[in-house]
Every structure is written in structure tokens, then in C-alpha cells.
Amino acid sequence: MHDGVVADEGLGELRSVVASRLWRDGHVLDEGVNADELAAAVADENTLVWFDLVDPSPAELAELSDRLGLPPTVVEDALAPHERPKVSRHQDDLYFTVYATALGPPPTGENLGRLVATRISGIVTPTALVTVRLDDRFDMTPVLRRWDDFAGLTRYGSGALVHGLLDVVVDGHFDTIQAIDDEIEDLEDALFEQRTTGHDFLRRVYGVRKDLVALRRVVLPMREAVNALLRHKDDLAELSSYYDDLYDHVLRASEWTESLRDMVTSIFETNLSLQDARLNQVMKKLAAWAAIIAVPTAVTGWFGQNVPYPGFSEPFGFWLSVAAIVAFSTGLYAVFRRRDWL
């Protein structure tokens, strides 16, 4: 496939290869291909091969890079921590990094986030796709099923395999976004149905916002990655409509993520506004009750003066004061009630 590639030495030292598959003319020839057959297949322009590495060592990747004629920067990119989704060209081949996403169980303790992002890297040559996973949290079964559903596309080369993989990854993004959207709807219901939103509610809001920030770092760069594939891969003409559809899905996922971030911000701001409104209601009620309580205080204080007044030292004077208290208090209560202060 490349000048200087030694195909007959085999790849027996690559112990991290957990799965492989071989196609010819759109049909699967073999699965679980052994190391020597893989090496020969990579060098055969009439076949298409995929093999998957899980948690490879730097030495294994360096060996693979040497066998495929790739520069050493591939090893660095595949194992470097905190890589963002991207596509880069290494001589005649492409290297990409994407992240599959899922929501984990409800958070406990100080860890408020639920998003689980699994890194998937790939080396793309004209006749091969090598996927590199740092762990086995991402299940490749849906990817294999997608390749089987569109098996005829494999005759167009490794671009078909990349499309199937990215399509499954983006579908996973949609599932994650939908789950977060459902959680935001639950937060909205809790916001308007409950009379108070306490510490647990704010923790949930903060956790959702944290997940969306992490998801945004994964979803938004996918637009650049798909564009870079179309720009750098010269043999995607037959697959252009499929990649256009993939790019449309990536755009929808990005826009949906941005809209959810706005929704979480709106929930937080609405919660503050509702708290201010509740505080105003409490202050109005306190002021209203203070005014009502002031009436009997004023009446009893007036009638408690040591000066003659109607009913002074007479039993009906007491009842007159009681009637005044009830009348004024009831009148104030009715006024405040009509103004929605009580």
C-alpha cells in the first residue's frame, strides 16, 4: 500500500487487536483475520480491511505506524490525553479522533456530571481503517451492524467504513442530547409545580449545565472533522451524499446542544425571578399582617388612656373597643385580599 511497508513480517506482536474484518467487492470475506492475513490485506489494493485495537501500548502503535508507513506523530495523537475531535493528514493517510457519548447513572457525592465520553481514534488508508480505543466502553457491535446494512458501500474504499463509524457516533450524540432534553423538561416541571426549589434542584441544574458544557466540546468540533474528511479524502465522490447527510446530522446535533444550553440558562434565571417574586409576596403579606395587627394595638392604646370617653368605666366601652378592632381589622383584610397582598 505504501512504499517501504513490509507486509510479510506480520502483525503478530499487536496483542491489542480485538476484532478485524476483511471485505472484497462489497462482500465480507473473513472475520477474525489473523495477523499475517491482515498485513497482506493492507497491502492488497483490491481488499478492504478493518482491525480494532483496545488500549494499545506505545510500542504496539509505533510498530503499526512503521508497518503502515505512517509518521510517528500518529502514535502521539492516538495516545495523547485530552485530544479534541479532529481530522489531520499524515502524508497520504488521515488520522481522526472522535468521542462517543452516553449518560451514566445519577451523580452521587461531589461529582455532579453524568456525561461519559469515550474516545475513538482512527487511521484511514485507502484500503484500511484502524480504530484505536483507549478502553472498551464503546460497543462496536452497532458499527458492524451499520456496515452490514450498507455493505455495498465498502467497494468504495475505507471512506465507507469511516462514514458508518461516524454515523453511529453521531446517533449516540442524538441519544445523549435527547436524554438531557428530557431531564431539562423534568426540571421545568419541577420549577413551576413546586412552591420552593431548594439545594437539590440547584444541584440538578448545575449538573445538567456541566454535562452540556462537556457535550458541547465533543459535538461542535464534529462539524470541522466531517468537513476535513471531505476536504482531505479524495475518494469520497461516490459517498458525497452520505457524508452530506452525516454533516446535516452533525449540524442538527450542534444546534440542539446550543439550544439546550440556552434552556438551562433560562431555567436558572427563571428560578431566580420566581424566588424574587416569592420574596415580594412574603414581604407584602408581612406588611399586610403588620398593618392589621397595628389596628388593635392602636385601638387598645387609645381606649387605655386615663381620660373619659364614651363607655369609660362602663362595660359597653369594652365591647365598643372590641367592635372597633374587629371592624377595622376586617376592613384592612378585605382591602389587602382584593389587592392580592394576602
N, C-alpha and C positions, 0 to 999 in steps of 0.2 A: 504493500500500500504506500509506504514512504520509502524513500531512498535510505539505505542503511539499516532498515528494520530486519532483524534476524528472526524469521518465522519458525525455523526448525528447532530452536532451542527450547521451545515450550514455555508454558507459564505455570509450571508445576509448583513454583515457590509461592504463588499467590494463594495462600491458605484462606484469605478473607473472601474469596469468591463464593457466594452462597447460592446464586442462581445464574442460569445462562440460557440462551435460546439462539437458534440458527434458522434463517429463512433463505429461500431461493425462489425467485419469481412469484413472490406473494404467498408462498406456502411454507409452513413450518417444517423444516427438515428434521430437527432434533432438539430436544430439551435436555438440560443437564450435560451439556457438552464438556468433555474433558479438556484439560489444559492444552494438550498438544493440538487437538482439533480446533480449539479457539485460536491459537496462534496462526494456524494455517488459514482459517476462515477470515481472519482480519486482513490477511494479505491477498485474499481472493476477491476480485472486483465484482464477481457475479453472485456473491452471497452477502447477506446482511446479518450481523451478529450483535447480540447484547449480552453483557455479563455485568453482574451486580456485586459490588464489594461493600461489606459492612465492617466498620471500624478497622480499616486497614492501617498498618504501620507505615511510617515514613519510608522505611526500606522497601516495602512492597510497592508503594506508589512510585518510588524512584525507579524500581525495576520495570514497572509497567510503562512509565514515561520513556525509559530507554528503549523498550521493545517497540513502542509505537512511534518513536522518533519525535517525542514531544519535548519542549524545553523544560528545565527544572522548575520554572515558575508555576507549572501546573500543580506540582506537589505542594508548593507553598500555598496556593489558592485553595486547594482542596482541604487542607488541614488547618489553615489559619482561623483563629476564633473571630467571631463577630463579623463575618463577611456579610455584606448586603446582597440582595438579589441582583445579579448582573450577568452579562454575557460578554466575553472577551475573546479575541482571536489570538491563537498561539500558532504562528506560522500558517499552515494550511488548514488547521483544525480549530474548533471552537470549544470553549470551556464555559459552562454556565453554573450558577448557583441559584436555587430557589428554596422556598420554605413551604412545607405543608403545615396546615394549622388545624387545631381542634381545641375544644373547651374541655378542661379537666373537671374534676369534682368540685363542689363548693369549697371556697377557701376556708382555711382554719388558721387561727393564730394571727401573726402579723403579715402573712403573705396574702394579699388581697386579690391578686390576679389569678385568673383561671386559664389564660391562653397558653397552649402548648404548641410551640413552633419546632418542627423537625426539619433539619437541613438536608437537602438533596443536591449533590453536585453531579455534574456530568461532563464527560469528554466526548466530543462528537467528531468522528472522522467520516469520510464518505461512505464507508462500509461498516461502521461500528458505532455503537453507543455504549459507553462505560459509565455506569452510575455508581456514585460513591456516597454511602450513608455513614454518618458517624455513630448511629445506633439503629436498632431495628424497630423503632416506634412507628414508622410509616410502613403500612402494609402495601406491598407491591401487587397483591392479587387484583385489585381493581384496574391497575395499569395493564396487566397481562390480559384481562378481560377486554379492555378497550382496544388493545392491539388485535385481539382475535375478532372483535366486531368489525374492525376496519382492516382486515388482513390484506386486502388488495392494495392498500396504500404502501405496503412495505416494499413493493417493487420500485418505488421512487426513492429509496435510499433511507439513510438514517434520519432524515428530516421527519419522516412519518412516525418514527419511534419517539422523537423529541416532542412532536405535537401530541401524541397520545399521553405521554407522561405529564406535560404541562396542562393538558385539558383536565386530567384527574386532579391535579394540584389546585387548579382554579376552581373546579367544582367543590373541592374541600373548603376553599375560601368562602364560597357562597354558603355552604352549610354552617360555617362558623359565624358568618355575618348574620344569617337568619336566626341562629340561636341567640346572639347578642340582641338582635332586634326584638325577639320575644321577651327577653329579660327586661329590656327598656320599657316595653308595654306593661309588664308587671309593675315596674317602678312607677309608671304614670298612674296606674290604677291605685296603687298604694298612696301616691301623693295626694290624690283628690278624694279618696274614700276615707282615709284616716284623718282624725282631727289633729293628731300630732305626728311628726316624723322625727324620730329620735336618732340615737347614735347608730343603731343597726342599719337604718335606712341610708344614712350618710356613708357608712362603710360600703354598702352595696353600690351606691352611685359612684363612689371613688374607685371601687374595683372594676366596674364596667368601663369607666373612663380610662383606667390603666390598661385594660385589655384592648380597647380601641386604639390607644396610642401605639401599643406594641403591634397590633394588627396593621395599622397604617404603615409602619416601617416595612412590613412584608408585602403588602398589597400594592402600594403606589409604585415601587420600583419595577413591578412586573410589566408596566407599560414600556419602560425603556428596554427591558430584557427582550420582550417579543419584537419590538422594533429593531433591536440589534440583530436578532436572529434573521429577520427578513433582509436586513441590510448586508449582513456578512455571509449568509448562506446562499450560494449561487444556484443550488439545485432545488429550490423551493417553488419553481414556477408552477409545477403541476399541483402543488399543495397550497397555493396562494389563497384560494377561497377558504380552506380550512384554517389557515393562520389568520385570515381576516376575521373569521368567526371567533377564533380564540381571542384576538385583540379586542373585539367588541365585548366579550365576557369580562376581560380584564378591566376595561373602562367602566363597565357597569359595577363591578366589584369595588373599584376605586371610588366612584361617585356614591355608592351606597354607604361605604365606610365613612366618607366625609359627612354625609347627611346624618348618620348616627352620632358622630362626634358633636354636631350641632344640636341634636336632640338631647344628648346628655347634658350639654351646657345649658340648654333651655330648662331641663328638669332641675338642675342645681339653682339656677336663677329664679325659677318659679317657686321653688321651695323657700328661698329667702323672702320672696314677695309675700307668700302665704304666711310665713312667720311674722312679717311686719304687719300684715292685715290682722292676724290673730292678736298681736300685741295691741294694736289700735282698739280692737274690740274689748280686750281686757281693760284697757285704760278708760274707755267710755263707760263700761259697766262700773268700774271703781268710782269714777266721778259721779255717775248717777246715784249709786247707793250712798255715797258720801253726802250728796245733796238731800236725799231722803232722810238720812239719819240726822242731818242738821236741823230738820224741822222740829222733831220732838225736843231736841236739845234747846232750840230757841224758845219754843212754847213753854216748856217746863221752867226754863230760866226766867222768862217773863213773869209767869204766874208765881214764881218763887220769891218775887220781890216783897219786901215788907211794907207795902203800900196798899191802901184799899183799892179794890177792883170789883167788877160785877161778880158776885159769888164769893167774895173774900170771907173767909172763915165760915163758909156755908158749904154743905155737901154738894149742891149743884155746881159750885165752882170747880170742883174736881172733875165732874162729868163734862163740864164745858171745855176744860183743857184736853181731856181725852178725845172729845169730839173734834177739837181743832187739830190735834195730832193726826187722827185718822183721816180727816178731810184733806189736809194739806199733803200728807204722805201719799194718799191715793191719787190725788191730782197730779203730783210730780211723777208718780209711777206711770200713770196713763200717758203723760206727755213724753217721757223718755221711751216708753214702749212704742209709741207711734213714730218716734224718730229712729227706732231701731238701735237704741243705746242699751237696751236690756233684752 
